[in-house]
């Protein structure tokens, strides 16, 4: 698997985890959400939002 694709999948999974844990709410999830959001923000900053979008669009067009 391409390294960029693996990172993109990780970002997507992190976003899904954030959505699910925010739906659960509660105090015990608050720290978890904060850590996951920091990791997500780091990955987006490191790769670049435009590059992530371009890679997702490229992969989507290749899978059709």
mmCIF file of the N, C-alpha and C atoms, coordinates in Angstrom:
data_MODEL
# 
_entry.id   MODEL 
# 
loop_
_atom_site.group_PDB 
_atom_site.id 
_atom_site.type_symbol 
_atom_site.label_atom_id 
_atom_site.label_alt_id 
_atom_site.label_comp_id 
_atom_site.label_asym_id 
_atom_site.label_entity_id 
_atom_site.label_seq_id 
_atom_site.pdbx_PDB_ins_code 
_atom_site.Cartn_x 
_atom_site.Cartn_y 
_atom_site.Cartn_z 
_atom_site.occupancy 
_atom_site.B_iso_or_equiv 
_atom_site.pdbx_formal_charge 
_atom_site.auth_seq_id 
_atom_site.auth_comp_id 
_atom_site.auth_asym_id 
_atom_site.auth_atom_id 
_atom_site.pdbx_PDB_model_num 
ATOM 1   N N  . UNK A 1 1  ? 0.850   -1.180 0.000   1.00 0.00 ? 1  UNK A N  1 
ATOM 2   C CA . UNK A 1 1  ? 0.000   0.000  0.000   1.00 0.00 ? 1  UNK A CA 1 
ATOM 3   C C  . UNK A 1 1  ? 0.893   1.240  0.000   1.00 0.00 ? 1  UNK A C  1 
ATOM 4   N N  . UNK A 1 2  ? 0.516   2.175  -0.809  1.00 0.00 ? 2  UNK A N  1 
ATOM 5   C CA . UNK A 1 2  ? 1.241   3.428  -0.897  1.00 0.00 ? 2  UNK A CA 1 
ATOM 6   C C  . UNK A 1 2  ? 1.220   4.142  0.456   1.00 0.00 ? 2  UNK A C  1 
ATOM 7   N N  . UNK A 1 3  ? 2.330   4.735  0.817   1.00 0.00 ? 3  UNK A N  1 
ATOM 8   C CA . UNK A 1 3  ? 2.435   5.398  2.127   1.00 0.00 ? 3  UNK A CA 1 
ATOM 9   C C  . UNK A 1 3  ? 1.433   6.545  2.271   1.00 0.00 ? 3  UNK A C  1 
ATOM 10  N N  . UNK A 1 4  ? 1.280   7.337  1.219   1.00 0.00 ? 4  UNK A N  1 
ATOM 11  C CA . UNK A 1 4  ? 0.329   8.456  1.282   1.00 0.00 ? 4  UNK A CA 1 
ATOM 12  C C  . UNK A 1 4  ? -1.098  7.950  1.454   1.00 0.00 ? 4  UNK A C  1 
ATOM 13  N N  . UNK A 1 5  ? -1.417  6.879  0.755   1.00 0.00 ? 5  UNK A N  1 
ATOM 14  C CA . UNK A 1 5  ? -2.760  6.317  0.885   1.00 0.00 ? 5  UNK A CA 1 
ATOM 15  C C  . UNK A 1 5  ? -2.996  5.811  2.303   1.00 0.00 ? 5  UNK A C  1 
ATOM 16  N N  . UNK A 1 6  ? -1.985  5.198  2.889   1.00 0.00 ? 6  UNK A N  1 
ATOM 17  C CA . UNK A 1 6  ? -2.113  4.722  4.267   1.00 0.00 ? 6  UNK A CA 1 
ATOM 18  C C  . UNK A 1 6  ? -2.359  5.883  5.225   1.00 0.00 ? 6  UNK A C  1 
ATOM 19  N N  . UNK A 1 7  ? -1.666  6.989  5.030   1.00 0.00 ? 7  UNK A N  1 
ATOM 20  C CA . UNK A 1 7  ? -1.859  8.160  5.888   1.00 0.00 ? 7  UNK A CA 1 
ATOM 21  C C  . UNK A 1 7  ? -3.251  8.748  5.670   1.00 0.00 ? 7  UNK A C  1 
ATOM 22  N N  . UNK A 1 8  ? -3.694  8.787  4.421   1.00 0.00 ? 8  UNK A N  1 
ATOM 23  C CA . UNK A 1 8  ? -5.040  9.288  4.141   1.00 0.00 ? 8  UNK A CA 1 
ATOM 24  C C  . UNK A 1 8  ? -6.100  8.433  4.824   1.00 0.00 ? 8  UNK A C  1 
ATOM 25  N N  . UNK A 1 9  ? -5.917  7.132  4.771   1.00 0.00 ? 9  UNK A N  1 
ATOM 26  C CA . UNK A 1 9  ? -6.861  6.245  5.449   1.00 0.00 ? 9  UNK A CA 1 
ATOM 27  C C  . UNK A 1 9  ? -6.844  6.479  6.948   1.00 0.00 ? 9  UNK A C  1 
ATOM 28  N N  . UNK A 1 10 ? -5.668  6.728  7.499   1.00 0.00 ? 10 UNK A N  1 
ATOM 29  C CA . UNK A 1 10 ? -5.560  7.015  8.930   1.00 0.00 ? 10 UNK A CA 1 
ATOM 30  C C  . UNK A 1 10 ? -6.309  8.294  9.281   1.00 0.00 ? 10 UNK A C  1 
ATOM 31  N N  . UNK A 1 11 ? -6.168  9.319  8.463   1.00 0.00 ? 11 UNK A N  1 
ATOM 32  C CA . UNK A 1 11 ? -6.877  10.579 8.716   1.00 0.00 ? 11 UNK A CA 1 
ATOM 33  C C  . UNK A 1 11 ? -8.387  10.359 8.673   1.00 0.00 ? 11 UNK A C  1 
ATOM 34  N N  . UNK A 1 12 ? -8.853  9.616  7.681   1.00 0.00 ? 12 UNK A N  1 
ATOM 35  C CA . UNK A 1 12 ? -10.290 9.340  7.576   1.00 0.00 ? 12 UNK A CA 1 
ATOM 36  C C  . UNK A 1 12 ? -10.775 8.559  8.792   1.00 0.00 ? 12 UNK A C  1 
ATOM 37  N N  . UNK A 1 13 ? -10.009 7.557  9.208   1.00 0.00 ? 13 UNK A N  1 
ATOM 38  C CA . UNK A 1 13 ? -10.390 6.785  10.393  1.00 0.00 ? 13 UNK A CA 1 
ATOM 39  C C  . UNK A 1 13 ? -10.410 7.652  11.641  1.00 0.00 ? 13 UNK A C  1 
ATOM 40  N N  . UNK A 1 14 ? -9.446  8.551  11.768  1.00 0.00 ? 14 UNK A N  1 
ATOM 41  C CA . UNK A 1 14 ? -9.432  9.449  12.923  1.00 0.00 ? 14 UNK A CA 1 
ATOM 42  C C  . UNK A 1 14 ? -10.666 10.336 12.944  1.00 0.00 ? 14 UNK A C  1 
ATOM 43  N N  . UNK A 1 15 ? -11.061 10.823 11.785  1.00 0.00 ? 15 UNK A N  1 
ATOM 44  C CA . UNK A 1 15 ? -12.270 11.650 11.719  1.00 0.00 ? 15 UNK A CA 1 
ATOM 45  C C  . UNK A 1 15 ? -13.505 10.852 12.130  1.00 0.00 ? 15 UNK A C  1 
ATOM 46  N N  . UNK A 1 16 ? -13.564 9.598  11.722  1.00 0.00 ? 16 UNK A N  1 
ATOM 47  C CA . UNK A 1 16 ? -14.696 8.755  12.110  1.00 0.00 ? 16 UNK A CA 1 
ATOM 48  C C  . UNK A 1 16 ? -14.689 8.469  13.604  1.00 0.00 ? 16 UNK A C  1 
ATOM 49  N N  . UNK A 1 17 ? -13.507 8.239  14.168  1.00 0.00 ? 17 UNK A N  1 
ATOM 50  C CA . UNK A 1 17 ? -13.403 8.001  15.608  1.00 0.00 ? 17 UNK A CA 1 
ATOM 51  C C  . UNK A 1 17 ? -13.860 9.230  16.378  1.00 0.00 ? 17 UNK A C  1 
ATOM 52  N N  . UNK A 1 18 ? -13.465 10.410 15.919  1.00 0.00 ? 18 UNK A N  1 
ATOM 53  C CA . UNK A 1 18 ? -13.879 11.649 16.582  1.00 0.00 ? 18 UNK A CA 1 
ATOM 54  C C  . UNK A 1 18 ? -15.397 11.775 16.547  1.00 0.00 ? 18 UNK A C  1 
ATOM 55  N N  . UNK A 1 19 ? -15.990 11.531 15.383  1.00 0.00 ? 19 UNK A N  1 
ATOM 56  C CA . UNK A 1 19 ? -17.449 11.634 15.268  1.00 0.00 ? 19 UNK A CA 1 
ATOM 57  C C  . UNK A 1 19 ? -18.149 10.672 16.217  1.00 0.00 ? 19 UNK A C  1 
ATOM 58  N N  . UNK A 1 20 ? -17.688 9.442  16.276  1.00 0.00 ? 20 UNK A N  1 
ATOM 59  C CA . UNK A 1 20 ? -18.324 8.439  17.133  1.00 0.00 ? 20 UNK A CA 1 
ATOM 60  C C  . UNK A 1 20 ? -18.154 8.768  18.611  1.00 0.00 ? 20 UNK A C  1 
ATOM 61  N N  . UNK A 1 21 ? -16.952 9.169  18.995  1.00 0.00 ? 21 UNK A N  1 
ATOM 62  C CA . UNK A 1 21 ? -16.716 9.438  20.415  1.00 0.00 ? 21 UNK A CA 1 
ATOM 63  C C  . UNK A 1 21 ? -17.414 10.716 20.870  1.00 0.00 ? 21 UNK A C  1 
ATOM 64  N N  . UNK A 1 22 ? -17.553 11.704 19.976  1.00 0.00 ? 22 UNK A N  1 
ATOM 65  C CA . UNK A 1 22 ? -18.306 12.904 20.336  1.00 0.00 ? 22 UNK A CA 1 
ATOM 66  C C  . UNK A 1 22 ? -19.780 12.576 20.517  1.00 0.00 ? 22 UNK A C  1 
ATOM 67  N N  . UNK A 1 23 ? -20.271 11.626 19.744  1.00 0.00 ? 23 UNK A N  1 
ATOM 68  C CA . UNK A 1 23 ? -21.663 11.212 19.899  1.00 0.00 ? 23 UNK A CA 1 
ATOM 69  C C  . UNK A 1 23 ? -21.873 10.539 21.255  1.00 0.00 ? 23 UNK A C  1 
ATOM 70  N N  . UNK A 1 24 ? -20.860 9.810  21.719  1.00 0.00 ? 24 UNK A N  1 
ATOM 71  C CA . UNK A 1 24 ? -20.966 9.162  23.026  1.00 0.00 ? 24 UNK A CA 1 
ATOM 72  C C  . UNK A 1 24 ? -20.904 10.178 24.157  1.00 0.00 ? 24 UNK A C  1 
ATOM 73  N N  . UNK A 1 25 ? -20.089 11.215 23.949  1.00 0.00 ? 25 UNK A N  1 
ATOM 74  C CA . UNK A 1 25 ? -19.952 12.267 24.960  1.00 0.00 ? 25 UNK A CA 1 
ATOM 75  C C  . UNK A 1 25 ? -19.341 11.738 26.244  1.00 0.00 ? 25 UNK A C  1 
ATOM 76  N N  . UNK A 1 26 ? -19.481 12.503 27.284  1.00 0.00 ? 26 UNK A N  1 
ATOM 77  C CA . UNK A 1 26 ? -18.974 12.078 28.577  1.00 0.00 ? 26 UNK A CA 1 
ATOM 78  C C  . UNK A 1 26 ? -17.555 12.540 28.838  1.00 0.00 ? 26 UNK A C  1 
ATOM 79  N N  . UNK A 1 27 ? -17.199 12.525 30.105  1.00 0.00 ? 27 UNK A N  1 
ATOM 80  C CA . UNK A 1 27 ? -15.894 13.023 30.552  1.00 0.00 ? 27 UNK A CA 1 
ATOM 81  C C  . UNK A 1 27 ? -14.744 12.135 30.083  1.00 0.00 ? 27 UNK A C  1 
ATOM 82  N N  . UNK A 1 28 ? -14.938 10.828 30.106  1.00 0.00 ? 28 UNK A N  1 
ATOM 83  C CA . UNK A 1 28 ? -13.820 9.942  29.775  1.00 0.00 ? 28 UNK A CA 1 
ATOM 84  C C  . UNK A 1 28 ? -13.411 10.045 28.317  1.00 0.00 ? 28 UNK A C  1 
ATOM 85  N N  . UNK A 1 29 ? -14.304 10.498 27.451  1.00 0.00 ? 29 UNK A N  1 
ATOM 86  C CA . UNK A 1 29 ? -13.971 10.637 26.041  1.00 0.00 ? 29 UNK A CA 1 
ATOM 87  C C  . UNK A 1 29 ? -13.350 11.989 25.720  1.00 0.00 ? 29 UNK A C  1 
ATOM 88  N N  . UNK A 1 30 ? -13.451 12.950 26.626  1.00 0.00 ? 30 UNK A N  1 
ATOM 89  C CA . UNK A 1 30 ? -12.981 14.302 26.339  1.00 0.00 ? 30 UNK A CA 1 
ATOM 90  C C  . UNK A 1 30 ? -11.472 14.335 26.055  1.00 0.00 ? 30 UNK A C  1 
ATOM 91  N N  . UNK A 1 31 ? -10.673 13.683 26.888  1.00 0.00 ? 31 UNK A N  1 
ATOM 92  C CA . UNK A 1 31 ? -9.219  13.657 26.686  1.00 0.00 ? 31 UNK A CA 1 
ATOM 93  C C  . UNK A 1 31 ? -8.870  12.881 25.417  1.00 0.00 ? 31 UNK A C  1 
ATOM 94  N N  . UNK A 1 32 ? -9.570  11.782 25.192  1.00 0.00 ? 32 UNK A N  1 
ATOM 95  C CA . UNK A 1 32 ? -9.350  10.988 23.983  1.00 0.00 ? 32 UNK A CA 1 
ATOM 96  C C  . UNK A 1 32 ? -9.600  11.841 22.744  1.00 0.00 ? 32 UNK A C  1 
ATOM 97  N N  . UNK A 1 33 ? -10.718 12.557 22.715  1.00 0.00 ? 33 UNK A N  1 
ATOM 98  C CA . UNK A 1 33 ? -11.045 13.420 21.581  1.00 0.00 ? 33 UNK A CA 1 
ATOM 99  C C  . UNK A 1 33 ? -9.964  14.465 21.353  1.00 0.00 ? 33 UNK A C  1 
ATOM 100 N N  . UNK A 1 34 ? -9.473  15.041 22.435  1.00 0.00 ? 34 UNK A N  1 
ATOM 101 C CA . UNK A 1 34 ? -8.438  16.067 22.330  1.00 0.00 ? 34 UNK A CA 1 
ATOM 102 C C  . UNK A 1 34 ? -7.174  15.484 21.702  1.00 0.00 ? 34 UNK A C  1 
ATOM 103 N N  . UNK A 1 35 ? -6.762  14.300 22.137  1.00 0.00 ? 35 UNK A N  1 
ATOM 104 C CA . UNK A 1 35 ? -5.559  13.669 21.591  1.00 0.00 ? 35 UNK A CA 1 
ATOM 105 C C  . UNK A 1 35 ? -5.732  13.292 20.126  1.00 0.00 ? 35 UNK A C  1 
ATOM 106 N N  . UNK A 1 36 ? -6.884  12.759 19.773  1.00 0.00 ? 36 UNK A N  1 
ATOM 107 C CA . UNK A 1 36 ? -7.141  12.371 18.389  1.00 0.00 ? 36 UNK A CA 1 
ATOM 108 C C  . UNK A 1 36 ? -7.172  13.601 17.489  1.00 0.00 ? 36 UNK A C  1 
ATOM 109 N N  . UNK A 1 37 ? -7.787  14.674 17.950  1.00 0.00 ? 37 UNK A N  1 
ATOM 110 C CA . UNK A 1 37 ? -7.835  15.907 17.157  1.00 0.00 ? 37 UNK A CA 1 
ATOM 111 C C  . UNK A 1 37 ? -6.439  16.487 16.951  1.00 0.00 ? 37 UNK A C  1 
ATOM 112 N N  . UNK A 1 38 ? -5.584  16.412 17.974  1.00 0.00 ? 38 UNK A N  1 
ATOM 113 C CA . UNK A 1 38 ? -4.216  16.901 17.829  1.00 0.00 ? 38 UNK A CA 1 
ATOM 114 C C  . UNK A 1 38 ? -3.459  16.075 16.792  1.00 0.00 ? 38 UNK A C  1 
ATOM 115 N N  . UNK A 1 39 ? -3.638  14.759 16.819  1.00 0.00 ? 39 UNK A N  1 
ATOM 116 C CA . UNK A 1 39 ? -2.984  13.904 15.835  1.00 0.00 ? 39 UNK A CA 1 
ATOM 117 C C  . UNK A 1 39 ? -3.505  14.194 14.433  1.00 0.00 ? 39 UNK A C  1 
ATOM 118 N N  . UNK A 1 40 ? -4.810  14.350 14.297  1.00 0.00 ? 40 UNK A N  1 
ATOM 119 C CA . UNK A 1 40 ? -5.408  14.679 13.005  1.00 0.00 ? 40 UNK A CA 1 
ATOM 120 C C  . UNK A 1 40 ? -4.858  16.001 12.473  1.00 0.00 ? 40 UNK A C  1 
ATOM 121 N N  . UNK A 1 41 ? -4.824  17.020 13.329  1.00 0.00 ? 41 UNK A N  1 
ATOM 122 C CA . UNK A 1 41 ? -4.327  18.332 12.915  1.00 0.00 ? 41 UNK A CA 1 
ATOM 123 C C  . UNK A 1 41 ? -2.861  18.269 12.511  1.00 0.00 ? 41 UNK A C  1 
ATOM 124 N N  . UNK A 1 42 ? -2.073  17.480 13.234  1.00 0.00 ? 42 UNK A N  1 
ATOM 125 C CA . UNK A 1 42 ? -0.661  17.317 12.888  1.00 0.00 ? 42 UNK A CA 1 
ATOM 126 C C  . UNK A 1 42 ? -0.515  16.686 11.510  1.00 0.00 ? 42 UNK A C  1 
ATOM 127 N N  . UNK A 1 43 ? -1.281  15.629 11.243  1.00 0.00 ? 43 UNK A N  1 
ATOM 128 C CA . UNK A 1 43 ? -1.185  14.965 9.946   1.00 0.00 ? 43 UNK A CA 1 
ATOM 129 C C  . UNK A 1 43 ? -1.621  15.888 8.817   1.00 0.00 ? 43 UNK A C  1 
ATOM 130 N N  . UNK A 1 44 ? -2.696  16.630 9.032   1.00 0.00 ? 44 UNK A N  1 
ATOM 131 C CA . UNK A 1 44 ? -3.168  17.555 8.001   1.00 0.00 ? 44 UNK A CA 1 
ATOM 132 C C  . UNK A 1 44 ? -2.131  18.638 7.746   1.00 0.00 ? 44 UNK A C  1 
ATOM 133 N N  . UNK A 1 45 ? -1.514  19.147 8.803   1.00 0.00 ? 45 UNK A N  1 
ATOM 134 C CA . UNK A 1 45 ? -0.484  20.176 8.655   1.00 0.00 ? 45 UNK A CA 1 
ATOM 135 C C  . UNK A 1 45 ? 0.751   19.613 7.962   1.00 0.00 ? 45 UNK A C  1 
ATOM 136 N N  . UNK A 1 46 ? 1.152   18.408 8.342   1.00 0.00 ? 46 UNK A N  1 
ATOM 137 C CA . UNK A 1 46 ? 2.366   17.813 7.781   1.00 0.00 ? 46 UNK A CA 1 
ATOM 138 C C  . UNK A 1 46 ? 2.206   17.510 6.293   1.00 0.00 ? 46 UNK A C  1 
ATOM 139 N N  . UNK A 1 47 ? 1.059   17.017 5.895   1.00 0.00 ? 47 UNK A N  1 
ATOM 140 C CA . UNK A 1 47 ? 0.845   16.645 4.501   1.00 0.00 ? 47 UNK A CA 1 
ATOM 141 C C  . UNK A 1 47 ? 0.356   17.834 3.687   1.00 0.00 ? 47 UNK A C  1 
ATOM 142 N N  . UNK A 1 48 ? -0.486  18.622 4.260   1.00 0.00 ? 48 UNK A N  1 
ATOM 143 C CA . UNK A 1 48 ? -1.087  19.743 3.547   1.00 0.00 ? 48 UNK A CA 1 
ATOM 144 C C  . UNK A 1 48 ? -2.489  19.379 3.108   1.00 0.00 ? 48 UNK A C  1 
ATOM 145 N N  . UNK A 1 49 ? -3.424  20.241 3.433   1.00 0.00 ? 49 UNK A N  1 
ATOM 146 C CA . UNK A 1 49 ? -4.831  19.958 3.145   1.00 0.00 ? 49 UNK A CA 1 
ATOM 147 C C  . UNK A 1 49 ? -5.083  19.795 1.654   1.00 0.00 ? 49 UNK A C  1 
ATOM 148 N N  . UNK A 1 50 ? -4.466  20.639 0.819   1.00 0.00 ? 50 UNK A N  1 
ATOM 149 C CA . UNK A 1 50 ? -4.673  20.547 -0.621  1.00 0.00 ? 50 UNK A CA 1 
ATOM 150 C C  . UNK A 1 50 ? -4.154  19.223 -1.163  1.00 0.00 ? 50 UNK A C  1 
ATOM 151 N N  . UNK A 1 51 ? -3.015  18.780 -0.637  1.00 0.00 ? 51 UNK A N  1 
ATOM 152 C CA . UNK A 1 51 ? -2.445  17.510 -1.087  1.00 0.00 ? 51 UNK A CA 1 
ATOM 153 C C  . UNK A 1 51 ? -3.341  16.342 -0.691  1.00 0.00 ? 51 UNK A C  1 
ATOM 154 N N  . UNK A 1 52 ? -3.905  16.396 0.507   1.00 0.00 ? 52 UNK A N  1 
ATOM 155 C CA . UNK A 1 52 ? -4.807  15.335 0.957   1.00 0.00 ? 52 UNK A CA 1 
ATOM 156 C C  . UNK A 1 52 ? -6.027  15.267 0.049   1.00 0.00 ? 52 UNK A C  1 
ATOM 157 N N  . UNK A 1 53 ? -6.614  16.423 -0.247  1.00 0.00 ? 53 UNK A N  1 
ATOM 158 C CA . UNK A 1 53 ? -7.794  16.458 -1.114  1.00 0.00 ? 53 UNK A CA 1 
ATOM 159 C C  . UNK A 1 53 ? -7.447  15.937 -2.507  1.00 0.00 ? 53 UNK A C  1 
ATOM 160 N N  . UNK A 1 54 ? -6.315  16.359 -3.042  1.00 0.00 ? 54 UNK A N  1 
ATOM 161 C CA . UNK A 1 54 ? -5.900  15.905 -4.372  1.00 0.00 ? 54 UNK A CA 1 
ATOM 162 C C  . UNK A 1 54 ? -5.675  14.396 -4.389  1.00 0.00 ? 54 UNK A C  1 
ATOM 163 N N  . UNK A 1 55 ? -5.061  13.857 -3.346  1.00 0.00 ? 55 UNK A N  1 
ATOM 164 C CA . UNK A 1 55 ? -4.817  12.417 -3.281  1.00 0.00 ? 55 UNK A CA 1 
ATOM 165 C C  . UNK A 1 55 ? -6.115  11.630 -3.174  1.00 0.00 ? 55 UNK A C  1 
ATOM 166 N N  . UNK A 1 56 ? -7.046  12.128 -2.371  1.00 0.00 ? 56 UNK A N  1 
ATOM 167 C CA . UNK A 1 56 ? -8.341  11.451 -2.234  1.00 0.00 ? 56 UNK A CA 1 
ATOM 168 C C  . UNK A 1 56 ? -9.077  11.461 -3.573  1.00 0.00 ? 56 UNK A C  1 
ATOM 169 N N  . UNK A 1 57 ? -9.067  12.595 -4.256  1.00 0.00 ? 57 UNK A N  1 
ATOM 170 C CA . UNK A 1 57 ? -9.737  12.679 -5.556  1.00 0.00 ? 57 UNK A CA 1 
ATOM 171 C C  . UNK A 1 57 ? -9.069  11.760 -6.571  1.00 0.00 ? 57 UNK A C  1 
ATOM 172 N N  . UNK A 1 58 ? -7.747  11.687 -6.553  1.00 0.00 ? 58 UNK A N  1 
ATOM 173 C CA . UNK A 1 58 ? -7.024  10.813 -7.477  1.00 0.00 ? 58 UNK A CA 1 
ATOM 174 C C  . UNK A 1 58 ? -7.365  9.349  -7.207  1.00 0.00 ? 58 UNK A C  1 
ATOM 175 N N  . UNK A 1 59 ? -7.340  8.959  -5.936  1.00 0.00 ? 59 UNK A N  1 
ATOM 176 C CA . UNK A 1 59 ? -7.656  7.573  -5.581  1.00 0.00 ? 59 UNK A CA 1 
ATOM 177 C C  . UNK A 1 59 ? -9.099  7.230  -5.932  1.00 0.00 ? 59 UNK A C  1 
ATOM 178 N N  . UNK A 1 60 ? -10.007 8.183  -5.725  1.00 0.00 ? 60 UNK A N  1 
ATOM 179 C CA . UNK A 1 60 ? -11.415 7.942  -6.045  1.00 0.00 ? 60 UNK A CA 1 
ATOM 180 C C  . UNK A 1 60 ? -11.605 7.745  -7.547  1.00 0.00 ? 60 UNK A C  1 
ATOM 181 N N  . UNK A 1 61 ? -10.908 8.542  -8.352  1.00 0.00 ? 61 UNK A N  1 
ATOM 182 C CA . UNK A 1 61 ? -11.054 8.411  -9.801  1.00 0.00 ? 61 UNK A CA 1 
ATOM 183 C C  . UNK A 1 61 ? -10.415 7.119  -10.306 1.00 0.00 ? 61 UNK A C  1 
ATOM 184 N N  . UNK A 1 62 ? -9.371  6.650  -9.640  1.00 0.00 ? 62 UNK A N  1 
ATOM 185 C CA . UNK A 1 62 ? -8.716  5.408  -10.044 1.00 0.00 ? 62 UNK A CA 1 
ATOM 186 C C  . UNK A 1 62 ? -9.558  4.185  -9.682  1.00 0.00 ? 62 UNK A C  1 
ATOM 187 N N  . UNK A 1 63 ? -10.367 4.285  -8.650  1.00 0.00 ? 63 UNK A N  1 
ATOM 188 C CA . UNK A 1 63 ? -11.150 3.130  -8.208  1.00 0.00 ? 63 UNK A CA 1 
ATOM 189 C C  . UNK A 1 63 ? -12.449 2.956  -8.988  1.00 0.00 ? 63 UNK A C  1 
ATOM 190 N N  . UNK A 1 64 ? -12.784 3.923  -9.837  1.00 0.00 ? 64 UNK A N  1 
ATOM 191 C CA . UNK A 1 64 ? -14.033 3.835  -10.621 1.00 0.00 ? 64 UNK A CA 1 
ATOM 192 C C  . UNK A 1 64 ? -13.874 2.919  -11.799 1.00 0.00 ? 64 UNK A C  1 
# 
